[in-house]
Amino acid sequence: MLPDMGLCVNDNEETTMKISEVPQDKIKTMQGEKKVLYAIDDQGNYTRATTSGWEAEEIVLTQIIDDFDQKARAAALRVRNNETSPIECFMYRKWMDPLTLAQVMGLYRWQVKRHFKPGVFKKLDDKTLNEYARIFGVSVDALKNFPKEG
């Protein structure tokens, strides 16, 4: 199976996609962009083809986005109740999980989860806060001063 391509690679023609069969459903989550996948050309060779997405992909992506939005809202409430740090909320707003954020930060997952603790968050050094702010696309001030209402 090719990674992240959504099609199986083998000699069975029933499971391979021809270029003419590549969906072009112009899904909203692609925001007008296209992505590349592999399909079979007229000579039977694998070649790159572009797609604007397909309906099944739209359904799954919408569910994932809704899940992250729900997690971000729940995390924001926990931030306001001093049960977690703003890092958790911003992480979900950027469609990340603790492992992904840890990889981007160059930390272990347990370290990122530890930074969710309000007491630990308040003691983070400027270098760490600046890196989180850069990743989240916010200022350090926005990271430190999470809105009390929302």
C-alpha positions in Angstrom: 0.0 0.0 0.0 1.3 3.5 -0.9 1.4 5.7 2.2 -1.4 8.3 2.4 -2.5 7.7 -1.2 -5.7 5.9 -0.5 -5.1 3.2 -3.0 -3.7 -0.3 -2.9 -0.7 -1.1 -5.2 -0.8 -4.6 -6.7 -1.4 -6.3 -10.0 -5.1 -6.6 -9.5 -6.8 -4.1 -11.8 -9.9 -4.0 -9.6 -7.9 -2.3 -6.8 -5.9 0.2 -8.8 -7.1 3.6 -10.0 -6.7 4.8 -13.5 -6.0 8.4 -14.2 -9.5 8.8 -15.7 -11.0 7.5 -12.4 -9.2 9.9 -10.1 -12.0 11.8 -8.3 -12.4 15.6 -8.8 -15.2 16.4 -6.3 -13.7 19.8 -5.3 -14.2 19.3 -1.6 -14.4 22.3 0.7 -11.7 21.1 3.1 -9.2 21.3 0.3 -9.9 25.0 -0.1 -9.4 25.0 -3.8 -6.0 23.2 -3.5 -5.1 20.0 -5.2 -3.0 17.1 -4.0 -1.0 14.4 -5.8 -1.6 10.7 -5.7 -0.6 7.8 -7.9 -2.7 6.2 -10.6 -2.3 4.0 -13.7 -1.8 5.7 -17.0 -2.9 4.4 -20.5 0.3 2.3 -20.7 -0.3 0.6 -17.3 2.5 2.6 -15.5 2.1 4.3 -12.2 2.2 8.0 -12.6 1.3 11.1 -10.6 -2.2 12.5 -10.9 -3.8 15.5 -9.2 -7.1 15.5 -7.3 -9.3 18.1 -5.8 -10.5 15.4 -3.3 -13.5 13.2 -3.1 -16.7 13.0 -1.1 -15.6 10.2 1.2 -12.5 12.2 2.1 -14.6 15.2 2.8 -16.8 13.3 5.3 -13.8 12.0 7.2 -11.9 15.3 7.2 -15.0 17.1 8.4 -15.4 14.6 11.3 -11.7 15.0 12.2 -11.9 18.8 12.1 -15.1 18.8 14.2 -13.4 16.5 16.8 -10.4 18.9 17.1 -12.8 21.8 17.5 -14.7 20.0 20.2 -11.4 19.1 22.0 -10.2 22.8 21.7 -13.5 24.1 23.2 -13.3 21.6 26.1 -9.6 22.5 26.7 -10.5 26.2 26.7 -13.0 25.6 29.4 -10.4 23.6 31.4 -7.9 26.5 30.9 -10.4 28.9 32.4 -11.0 26.5 35.3 -7.2 26.3 35.8 -7.2 22.6 35.1 -4.9 22.7 32.1 -2.6 25.2 30.4 -3.3 27.2 27.2 -0.9 24.9 25.4 -3.5 22.2 25.2 -6.1 24.4 23.7 -3.8 26.0 21.1 -2.5 22.5 20.2 -6.1 21.3 19.3 -6.8 24.6 17.5 -3.8 23.7 15.2 -5.1 20.2 14.7 -2.3 18.6 16.6 -2.2 15.9 19.3 0.5 15.7 22.1 2.7 13.4 20.0 2.6 15.7 17.0 3.3 18.7 19.1 6.2 16.9 20.9 7.7 16.1 17.6 7.5 19.7 16.3 8.9 21.0 19.7 11.7 18.4 19.8 10.4 17.1 23.1 9.0 13.9 24.4 5.3 13.5 24.6 5.4 13.3 28.4 7.2 16.7 28.5 4.4 18.3 26.4 1.7 16.7 28.6 3.6 18.0 31.7 3.5 21.5 30.2 -0.4 21.2 30.2 -0.2 21.4 34.0 -0.9 25.1 35.0 1.9 25.2 37.6 4.5 23.8 35.2 3.3 26.1 32.4 3.8 29.2 34.6 7.4 28.2 35.2 8.3 27.6 31.5 11.3 29.6 30.3 11.1 32.3 27.6 12.8 30.0 25.0 10.2 27.3 25.4 7.3 29.8 25.4 8.6 31.5 22.3 8.8 28.1 20.5 5.2 27.2 21.5 4.0 30.6 20.4 5.8 30.3 17.0 4.3 26.9 16.4 0.8 28.1 17.3 1.2 31.4 15.3 0.4 33.5 18.4 2.3 35.9 20.6 3.8 34.8 23.9 1.4 37.3 25.5 -1.6 35.5 23.9 -0.2 32.2 25.1 0.3 33.5 28.7 -2.9 35.6 28.9 -5.6 33.3 27.8 -9.0 35.0 27.6 -11.2 34.5 30.7 -14.3 34.3 28.6 -14.9 32.8 25.3 
